[in-house]
Amino acid sequence: MAGTLLLVGATSEIGHAVAARYAEAGWRILLAARDPERAKRNADDLAARHRAEVALLRLDILETEGFAAWLDGLPTLPDTVVCAVGELGDQGRAEGDPAHAEQVMRTNFLGPSLLLGLIAERFAARGSGALVGISSVAGDRGRGSNYVYGAGKAGFTAFLSGLRNRLAKSGVRVVTVKPGFVRTRMTRGLRLPPLLTAEPSEVGQAVYAAAEGRGGDVIYVRKVWRLVMTVIGAIPEPVFKRLRL
């Protein structure tokens, strides 16, 4: 087999697309999800469609105190880890409900960062491995419409950047993927511009190409997003405050 992938966030459509791309290439797949029963359909699809060797594991990204023991119990130290965990949440609710805001930020930043940080230490000791964090363009600049989610993703992006810098000479690759809009359950009901909206399969291909093809360190799945976010980032704050983005 080509290697072993640990996919964290196995019930998501993006996660399934990533796992499918690796399974197509002959990798063994470890699927980690808070509810393995919900992930079983994805596991069965990978096994049937790609004849992949798939194992289901339970992991709640919010149960951070158990991460070290969970990693010690893995059947093998994977070659690549992709964290596809994310929760959009409800911005309006988060503004008046600190518990909801905390859950969104912990799901998007704290849990994924702590988990990948622990895995990074194991990879560094081995001298090889690839870590991929699926972040978001929402973290490039805070916007009034989703700044709680964006804050979580901004933190995750900064963590990955620092981790990549520290491990640059260790043999461990750290990749940040920013999909932009993706047609998934999370975005259902939203009016999405076609030019800026990717399919889950595009994200899967972008992750595989970046992690295993030795691509760039920070990947915008639809390249137009790099230009869009450069323009948004350059807007002066007095002007930005008057915009509804």
C-alpha positions, 0 to 999 in steps of 0.5 A, a space after each residue: 500500500 502507498 501509506 496510511 491516512 488518518 482522516 479526522 472529521 469522517 462524517 463531513 462531505 469534504 472529509 469523505 472526498 479527501 478519503 476517497 482520493 487517498 483510497 483511489 491511490 491505494 492508501 489504507 484509511 483510518 476514519 476518525 469521527 465523533 459518531 462512528 456509526 454515522 461514518 460507517 456509510 462513508 467507510 462502506 463506500 470507500 471499501 466497496 468503491 475503491 477496495 480500500 482497507 478502512 478502519 473506523 475510530 471514535 474521536 470527539 475533537 472537543 475531548 482534548 484531554 484524551 488526545 494523547 491516549 487516543 494517539 497511543 492507541 492507534 493501530 499505526 502512526 499514519 503517514 498523513 493526517 488530514 483534519 477536516 473538522 469544522 462547524 459553521 455555527 450560527 453567528 446571530 446565536 453566537 453573539 448572545 450565547 457564549 456557550 455556542 460561540 465557545 463551541 464553534 471556536 473550540 471546534 474550529 481552532 482549539 481541538 484541531 490545533 491541539 490534536 495536530 500539535 501532538 501528532 506533529 511531535 510524533 512525526 518529528 520524532 520519526 522524521 517524516 509525515 504530512 499534516 493537512 489542516 482544512 481552514 477557511 478563507 473566512 479566517 483571512 479577515 474578520 467579517 461581520 457576517 461570520 466573525 466567530 467562525 472566522 476567528 476560529 479558522 484564523 486561529 487555526 491558520 495561524 497555528 498551522 503557519 507557526 507549526 510549519 515554520 518550526 518544523 521546516 527542517 524536521 522532514 514534516 510537511 504542514 499544509 493549510 488548505 482554504 476551500 472557500 465555498 463548497 457545496 456541502 450540507 453546511 452551505 445548503 440554502 446559501 446562494 453561492 457564486 459558481 466561480 467561487 464554489 468548489 465541489 467536495 471532490 475538488 477539495 479532495 484532489 487539492 489536498 492530495 496534490 498538496 500533501 503527496 505531490 509536494 505542492 505549496 504550503 497554503 492552498 486556495 482550492 479555487 485560485 481566484 480566492 487568493 485574489 479575492 482575499 487579497 483585495 478584501 484584505 487591502 480595503 482600509 478599515 474605515 471603508 471596510 466598516 461601512 461594507 456588509 460582507 
